[in-house]
């Protein structure tokens, strides 16, 4: 139905536009975004960037807490291991020493905007001025837009798409989860446009 109404070339263009994969230069750190799906390919991409000598630090973030989880913790619930442990193990598998990984706990980061606000503030506080950001392919352009809008005067940003991410910009309409990703991205862009109109 999608091909019938829009045409394959249009659908390819829609998929390709949301992907931004920039050429990077040596930077203070590579930041792995957490919000969204397909997180593990992002870690692998960060490890690859580290192994190429483009940075000496990998920054991860997590430890999201919902109201329900906070109430469970008040009742005595404890997680079986620290929130960052799995990420550290995966990065270590790909050659990143644990001492080179910075784990930022940002409990109230629930979307790309709140994550950027929390993590960006922390990397600036650490004195970083140039960072590489890696995330899922379909998430790159919007993440770059948000980070640039917030920190263009304080940070030089380079966006890298996670190569092992399964998103296919030239065939996304053939798989349910990829359709959801694309629809969510364009829905978010519409929201930002609507929000900017209200602010104006």
Secondary structure as UniProt FT lines:
FT   HELIX           2..6
FT   HELIX           8..17
FT   STRAND          29..32
FT   HELIX           40..51
FT   TURN            52..53
FT   STRAND          58..62
FT   HELIX           67..74
FT   TURN            75..76
FT   TURN            83..84
FT   HELIX           85..93
FT   TURN            94..95
FT   HELIX           98..100
FT   STRAND          101..105
FT   TURN            107..108
FT   HELIX           112..125
FT   TURN            126..127
FT   STRAND          130..135
FT   HELIX           137..139
FT   HELIX           140..151
FT   TURN            152..154
FT   STRAND          156..161
FT   TURN            163..164
FT   TURN            169..171
FT   HELIX           172..174
FT   HELIX           176..199
//
